[in-house]
Amino acid sequence: MDFNYLSTILFLPAAGALVIALIKGNNDKHIKRLAVVFTAIPLALAVYLFIAFDRSAGAAAMQFEEKYLWIAPLNANYHLGVDGLSLPLMLLTTFLGFLAVLISWKVHERPREFFAWLLLMETSIIGVFVSLDLLLFFIMWEIEVIPMYFLISIWGSGRKGYSATKYVIYTLFGSAFMLAGILSVYFTTGSLSMVDIANQGLGMVQTAMPAAAIFWLLFIGFAVKLPMFPLHTWLPDAHTDAPTAVSVMLAGVLIKMGGYGMIRLVSMFPAQAQQYAQWLIILALIGIIYGAAVTLMQTDIKRLIAYSSISHMGYVLLGIFALGEVSLTGAALQMFSHGIITGLLFAMAGLVIHNIEVRDLRKLGGLGRQVPIITAVFVIAGLASLGLPLTSGFAAEFMVFLGSYTSTAVAHLNIYTIVAIIGVVLTAGYILWMLQQAFYGPVKEEFNSVKDADKLEKVYMFVLVAVIILVGVYPAILTDIFKLGISPIVGLIGG
Amino acid sequence: MNLSLFIPEIALAITAVLVILLDLFIRQKYVMRYLSLAGLVVAGVFSFIMWGDNNPAAFNNMLAADNFAVFFKLLFLGIAFLVILASADYESKFANFRSEYYALILLSTTGMMLMSAAADLISLYIALELTSISLYVLVSLLKDKKSTEAALKYLLLGAIASAVLLYGMALVFGATGETQLAAIAQSLQTMTDSTPLGNPALYMGIVLMIAGFGFKIAAVPFQMWVPDVYEGAPTTITAYLSVGSKAAGFAIILRTFFTAFGEPFTISHDWGIIFAVMAVISMIIGNMAAIPQTNIKRMLGYSSIAQAGYLMVGLATFGLAMPATALGESGLLFFLVSYALTNLGAFTAIIIISNKINSDTIADYAGLGRRSPLLALGLTFCMVSLIGIPPAAGFMAKFYIFSQAAQHGLLWLVIIATINSVISAYYYLRVVKVMWFNEAASTEKVPSSAAPGIALALCCIGVLLLGVMPGLLMRLAEIASSIFTF
């Protein structure tokens, strides 16, 4: 590889953050244009890699690899690469990262710091998806905490200080276990390379720790991020109180780090994953049902969307630990699909809150007349979220259910799947209730002067809608590539 | 007798004397600062030249000039250099004692350098006293109520610690008949397996020595002096104490316990357990007590107790691991360097701030992010490093020291330590929060003269470099600690 595509994609946003932090003058527009440039180029490169990725049968699993010796005494490498699993997630990150800048166009409070932190966060999330060295992976995983802390506490709303601190403590708590797990992996295998560990297995030396203990240490770190019931309580607070663009990034890609980590974990510990799958699936079911039930009770528009994520991430967890090829692909697709749908929902909710200055669903109503465009897009996003056919939400959930129903890796999966499908009914309930409360019903006069979406807002709305429909109509554009990453992992699982 | 091995210490002592003498003739006291800095640079150059010579013993085996000693000498010289840079504005608070201040810093640095070189219980004790007595005086230099109280407390408790240490040494001498560390080790080898165990005097001696050293490194339960002394002392001296004195304590523990008590395994295992337990309680008590603090110097005092706990994870590793495979010490050396840079950076920022706002209360830091963004950014970065979040050096240091502990089956200790890091995030981030999110009482800039700014910049750059490119220092730490492999 002559050109280091991945490093370029990875570090351009960080470079942009640095430029924005150091540039002279306090011209808002200038800063925002810079942010657009520094997120558009990574997006373009990511699209190029998505097209250029070698999908032929004999192609290497990891492509665009870069590997340099980094810390000799620790045997740590600067090792980047993408496979069928991480490439779409990286694409999603650069895509939402770019849109997040557009979504933030109306941020006027301390814009210099805002965009610097936003871009730095993008780098760290991309880093999680492209790192193949466990130490590098962990560093990227941790770096993201600091920008998030600043973004929520300065530009957030409501109990922002509380939410930001809660987020940091939860994440660091999960990372503490993850670090112990990574250290144990390191000393059982002598390697920090995720690829080598997955290929060679843990059969080498089992000195300090049984593999099951390491599995759980790592799992807790990912489960906090996903978030898995009962480790989810940071999510509603952080999502609700974060500024719009940050909610989009949080729901869109940040929590996907957890799901991505779990799939990688399965590839490193297939036997342990199978052993404990049943328990994790039960937790997934609780998450789906409980998450949806709690969502039904919400009256704050952002909080409602935030809680819906808990339920949707339950599908991801179900898909992953059903351990079948279709279910895992479905889980990956669900991550991507949830990223764009919930990203759009948060963007729309942010718009409603910005334009109308009301976030309580009980006080909203009848907006369909006054803001037709916002209403139309909100309805599409909502229907996609509840899994309407021809949207990506349907394709993803259908694959998860189909995959888990037919998977033989875990006992009684068909029963679990049927329980999970109840979640879909509840989802329909809260989504329709939300749409009805906000946009239908009698027209309220006090909202007569409310502005509809402006030009820029239409751009990102329609782009997201287009992607949702594209993936819904032709999911193979993603599933084909996900399968390339997932089939080797499924090959490791017996049964 | 080979005096050339100790040119760095000699150069430093001469500089100290020169500073005191020239004080009589020179009115421009800032000259003393540059003279001291020059002395440190000369000593540093000579120390650097000695890297790799690895002379295990000199002066009848009283002192060693091996790589380990050189590593620490360079560390102490660097610490003193940064502290003196950071003192540039602060020294006006004790305008009458500027020369004494610099001379005493140089003398205590000399003591620390000798501590890292001491290969005999007697030279070790003398070096330790040279360091301590200089520090007692330095703590009292502000001459106000708090400073005097701090100095008196430090003196009294320090004297008790010294007495306990001496008593321990006497018992070890009684049990083995030797004062040289290497000879003590040999004498222990000749005892049968049951004899050291059956000799309570030896054990008593080791425990008392741990207590004496524990005072130096501020480990629980020998930490009582820390918050008051940290708060009352001149801030520059607090910075110096928190890193220099602690690093010297660890240097001396490493050498004593590894050279003298490293074998047989029955002994090293037992003191390894003691350090493991002390590590746990230091981390927990340090972190818990730091949470409610409102004065940043006190907070960092408790934080330094917790950091001593993380460092003792390295000691525990190296006691509990079978000696031939011990690795804990290189992690410890790396951690000490990273901690020194981080803490000095944090204290330098505090010094600059307190020069202006005349307060060490965390609440008064409100709005600093607006008033002086660079200064606030520097302090924020140091706090991030103290928590142990990448890309700061603190993360790599913890990763390195914990990885060695995990490798030797101490995963339980690692989990306790990492969870403690999470707890610590709460109070470190509170400082960050106040600086960036709270509204300022005034919008006046916080000015700083060049020297402290340079010190802060050096620390932050060092912290970042060690966090991103730690390979070189890890290699040096491995070379320095290779003297401990049998």
Interface residues (C-beta under 8 A of the other chain):
Chain A: W70 I71 A72 P73 L74 L135 F138 I139 E142 I143 V145 I146 Y149 F150 S153 I154 G161 T165 V168 I169 L172 F173 S175 A176 F177 L179 A180 L183 S184 Y186 F187 T207 A208 M209
Chain B: S330 V384 I387 I389 P390 P391 F395 F399 Y400 F402 S403 A406 Q407 H408 G409 L411 V414 I415 T418 I419 S421 V422 A425 Y426 L429 V432 K433 W436 F437 M469 P470 G471 M474 R475 E478
